[in-house]
Every structure is written in structure tokens, then in C-alpha cells.
Amino acid sequence: MNSRSFEIIEEAIAHGKWIWLEIDRNSNSLYLEFENLQLLSKAIVNKYKPVQESVYNDYRGELAIRFGENIYLSILYTDESSFDFLGLENEVLDSILNSDCKLSDADSYFYREFSKDIKGFKFQNPNYLFDLIKRYDKKKVLVELPSQKDSYDFTLSFELDNFAIIVKGDFISCFNDFESLDDEDIKRSSNEWILYYLDYLNKKGTDEEYNEDFLCENASFI
């Protein structure tokens, strides 16, 4: 992925949600999925319909990001409630908080679904990462494979409601509907959403208007 792809994803995730985490120790992979992004896997076709019928424009705006080869995941937090989204048993949480135990130690595979609103999201941005570290009292490493690696090629930092996440790896890729996306695909997904957004505005208040779309109503770049 090039720097422009990173910028597109950062811009598209303004109202995004983090919805699942997957850790696979056997393949040395870490997956994060997000939705409510200003990205479309395909153009929305708006055929004319009578005003009493709905014009469906449902889409998830989803994107999965995989970190691989060498993976790292840590959480910045102020209190233990920040771990609630992981749904850990008390014994497991106590072990993680009070020892060097990590999520990947007990089981080779870990998966959780949840929904957490994104407050900030940056790739390859040490200044943003440093600011997050300053604002949270505590840090816990949840995944580190292999252990104690000195540097990584890619870094993602993002903030949720009461905690922040740091992800690192030497390989990064993106998926949409389980299909791999290259740089041109990411650019195309962004362009498709912008074209839909402009059409949404153009048809608003007419017989051909779309159903109300939160992302379109709150877009701030135009």
C-alpha cells in the first residue's frame, strides 16, 4: 500500500466503527475490520421509482486490514473497563493485567466482534502516536509475535471512546468483501462513494431521492 491509500482510508473513516478483531498465531496474522467508511465496493444504482417506494442504498462501507509477518497489538487505557470489548473471562483478564501473558499465549486463534466508534485514525504518524501515549496512563501489550521486535515497517494508531490501539507489522493488506484490494482498488472505492454522495445530494428532495444516509448527511469535505 502506498501513502495515498493510507490517506484515503484515514479520510474515509471519519464516522467509522471498529467491529472485529482476529488474531491467528499460526499464520502470524492480525485482522481488524471497520465499517461505516466512505468507501463503496461497487456503485449504487438508483433507478427511478415512485415516491412512495423506497430507493435502497444500504451498504456497510466495510474494510478489513491485515497485519502480517511480524505483528504487534497494544492498548492504551486508564482503567480496566477499557478491556470490556474483548469479552475476556476474569481469570484471563487478570493474567493479562498482572503478568506478561498476552492474548496469543493461551490460544493460537482469537476472534471477537463488537462495535466501537472511531475518534482518530492514523497510519505511519509518530506525532499522533506520541500524543496518544501521553494522554493515557497505562499501556498493555496484547500481541507480540515474535517477541520484543525492535522495529516494524507499518504502524496504525487509532482512538476509541476510552482507550486507544496501536498495531504494527511488516506486511499490510486490505480486503473488501473478502477480496484483496490494491492501491487502485482503494482509490476506486473512494471515488465510487464520492460519486454516490454527489448523486445523493443532487436527488435529495426529488421523487428519486435515496433513503437518508448518515454518512452523506455528515460528510464534511464538500
N, C-alpha and C positions, 0 to 999 in steps of 0.2 A: 504494500500500500504506500502511495506517495503522500506528501504533505497536504496536497489539495483534498484528497479523500478524507484525511483526518479533519480538516477544516469543515468539509461538508457535513460530516457526522456530528461534529460539535454544534454547528448551526441548526441542524435538523432536530436535535434532541432537547430543545428549549422547554418543551412541555412533556418530555418523555418519562417513562416509568421503567424501572428495573424489575423484571418479572421472574427470572430464574437464574440459578447458579448450578453449574455442573462441574465436578472435579473427577477426572479419570486418571488415576495414578499409573495404570498400565500403559496408557498412551502418552503420559506426561502432558496432558491437555487440561485446559481450564476454559469453560464456556460461560459466557454471560449473554442473556437475551434481554433486549429492550423493546418496548412498543410505544405507540403514540409519537413516533418520529415523523417528521415531514418528508417522508420517502414513500414512493409507490413502486411496487414490483411490476405493475402494468397500469396503463392508462385507464381511467374510469370513463366509460362511455355513457353519456347522458342522452338517451333517446327521449323525444318529446312524448309526454303523457298528459292526460287531462289533469287539471289542478287537484282533483280530489284523490288521485292516486299518488302513492309515494314514488319518489325517484331515489332509489337506494344508492348510497355512496359509502357503505360500510367498508372500512379497511383497518387493519391493525397497525400499519406503519412499522412493521417489526424488523429487527436486525439482530442477528446473533454474532458475537465476536469471540473468536477462539484465540487464546494464547497457547503457544506450544514450545516444545523442545527444552526450555527451562522455564519453570513457572513459579510465580510468587503472588501471594494474596495476603494483604494485611488490612486490619480495620483500625481506624482512629475513632476514639469514643471517650465519653465522660463517665458513663455508668453502665452497669451490666444489662440494662434494658435494651441497649443497642444491639444485643445479640438475639433478641426475640425472634427476628425474621428467619433465623436459621432453624428454629424449632428443635433445638437440641435437648436431650434428656439432661436432667440436673447433674447427674454424675459426669456426663461428657463435658458439659459446660464448666463444671468445677475443675475438671482435669485440665482443660484448655487455659482457664484463667490462672491456675495456681501451679502450672508446670510448663515445660517446653512442648507438651503434647499439641499436635496440630490436627486439623480436620482430616488430613490424608493419612494419618498414622493408624487409626483404628480400622479403616476400611479402604479398599482400593478404589471404591466408587462412592461419590456423594452427590445427591441431587435434591434441590429444594425449589418449590415455586412460592412466589409471594408477589407483592405489588408495592413498590416504594417509589415515591416521586423524586425525580432528579432535580437538584438545586444548582448544580455546577458540574461541568464535564470537560476535561482537557486531556489531550494526548501530548506527550513529549514536552511538558511545560513545568520545568523545575520551580519556577516562581510560584505558580499556583499550588504545587505540591508542598512547598515550604510554608506557604500561608496556611494550608490545612493542618499541617503538623503543629504549627504554633497555636492554632485555635482549639485543639483537642488535647485533653490532659493525658490520655493513655493511648497506647498502641499495642496491638497483638498480632503477631504473625500467624495466619491460619493455614497457609500452604507455602512450602519452600522446597521445591524439587529441581535440581539437587539442593542439598542444604548449604547455606552460607555462601552463595554465589556473590561475587563482588560487583558485577555489572550486568545489565540487560540491554538489549537493543531497543525494546519498546516499553513505554510506561503509559498507563492510563490512570488518572486520578479523578474521582467523582464524589460528590457530596449528596447525602440523602437528608432525611429530616433531623436526625440527632446523631449522625455518625458519617464517616467518610471511608472510602475504599481506595486502596492502592493495588493495582495489578501490574505485573511485569512479566516479560517473556522475551525470548529471542526470535520468536516467529509469531506473526499475527495474520489472521484472515477473517473475512466477513461472509455471512450467509444470509439469505433471504428465502424463506420457504424451503430451507434445506438445500438450496443451490448456492454454490460458491460465487461470490461477487468479486470481480476485479475492479480496477480503478474506473474504467469506462462504465461499468455497470452501476457503480455508486453514483457517478455523475449523472447518468441517465435516470436513475431513480429519483434524484433530487429535481432534475428538470421536469420529469413527469408530474411530480407533486406541484411544482410551481405552475405548470400549465393548467392543472386541475384547479388550483387555487384561483387563478385568474378567471377561469370559466365559472367557478363558484360565485365570484363577485359579480361577474357580468350577468349571470342569470338570476341573481338574488332579487326577489320581489316580482318575478315574472311567473308565468304558468310553467316554466321549465326549471324552476329553482330546485336545487338539491335539498335534501334534508339538512337541518342545521348541523354544522361541523365545528366542534370546539377548536380544533387546530386552525382552521381557516378564520374563525371569528377572532382568534387571539394572535394571529401572525403579526409580527412587528417589523418585518423587513421592508414592507411597502407602505 
